[in-house]
Amino acid sequence: MISRRNALRSMAVATAGLVHVNARSLAAWIPQAVDGKAASAVATDEDFWASIRLAYDVERTVVNLNNGGVAPAPRSVIESQRRGIEFTNELPARNLWQTLEPRAETVRAGLARIMGTVPDEIAIMRNASEALQTVQLGLTLRSGDEVVTTEHDYPRMITTWQQRARRDGIVLKQVPVPIPLRSDSEIVDALERAITSRTRVVHISHVVFITGQVMPVAAIAAMARRKGIDCIVDGAHSFAQIPCSLEGLGCDFFGTSLHKWLSAPIGTGMLAVRKDRIKDVWPLMAAPDTMDADIRKFEEIGTHPAAIHNAVADAIAFHEAIGLERKRARFRHLHSTWYNMVRSSSRISLATRFDDPSQQGALVLLTVDGVKPADLSAWLLDKHRIFTVAIEIANASGLRVAPNVYTSTAEMERFGAAIADVVSGKASVPSR
């Protein structure tokens, strides 16, 4: 078997004093490097993850723990996008529409494979917002019809429902979410209590963007289906991070971004729709009636750069080479690294149950008693070059910590040490 050292030597080239790794070669090497190893063992193999890190051109002087909004893509993805743009520009009318655009079907098939469904249920979008708004604005709802969601769902999705309330007279209900969520029934029952005979839609996040809470979507969707109610799932933070499939979740509609946990180009997303429900949703941009039952009707947006969505194929290859379970195990290890450094402090609290992996993903919301999240975020960047995001939404207040596959254990130790200094009183965080 090829050794890690020799494999890296064959893939690396010196450029401007930095070591660059060919991510395509790395993807081919990964199965050899982890063959026969449990995901938990791979999670702590720093040599392995150092190899993954070298596939990314990221800012090395800042510890980026804000991968939840948008994340970097590995070099193979960026290079694929660049080649596609240059090829398009050589002879746009031919190269774009005759050569590059048909390649989207390969991307569609790859996304369907990860989503555990068929290509004819997958639309390639530009982000989660576009995917979800396609359904939100495309479903036929009438005055008085109700939509039930939560106070922790994404603001852009809430404003979309609020616009429909102003325009169409629908009724939006937002259910409070306890922090932390102690059981699945706690949120399932709360949503069910909000449902009436006028409820037409339940809209729920799979992984809550502010807390990292993994919602019991399958139970919620099953409850909605028993009542004849549509279920829309916001999967912006679950796809390529935790297991999810259209059939397994049991929902009707699922929208996600691909530039978060899949590490695809910025400006890519996906909409999954059960085949028998495609005809029930009007596209945001008009398509001919011959496409009423065709998932591709949602992609009729006019001229757009095929190079961006085609590069998703490289992101899929990289993701599948690492493996979802290895990614999940790595995220748990990274969070355990810093949390174990501060967990004994009474000033520390988390928005999710850290002892239950089923309720925890790559995102963690950390609260330090007596310190404002915005002040802590600013201090971490100013003093320790650690980039995070402060959260103040509904009953959620804290620092969102979101590493990625290129994050090192040493970086999480650096973060943990900084937080330990704060909770012990060794360091003072100034108010702003």
Beta strands, then each sheet from edge to edge (+ up, - down):
strand 1: 12-15
strand 2: 18-21
strand 3: 63-64
strand 4: 122-125
strand 5: 146-150
strand 6: 171-175
strand 7: 199-205
strand 8: 230-234
strand 9: 253-257
strand 10: 269-273
strand 11: 348-350
strand 12: 364-368
strand 13: 386-387
strand 14: 389-393
strand 15: 396-401
sheet 1: 1+ 2-
sheet 2: 3+ 13+
sheet 3: 4+ 10- 9+ 8+ 7+ 5+ 6+
sheet 4: 11+ 12- 15+ 14-
end
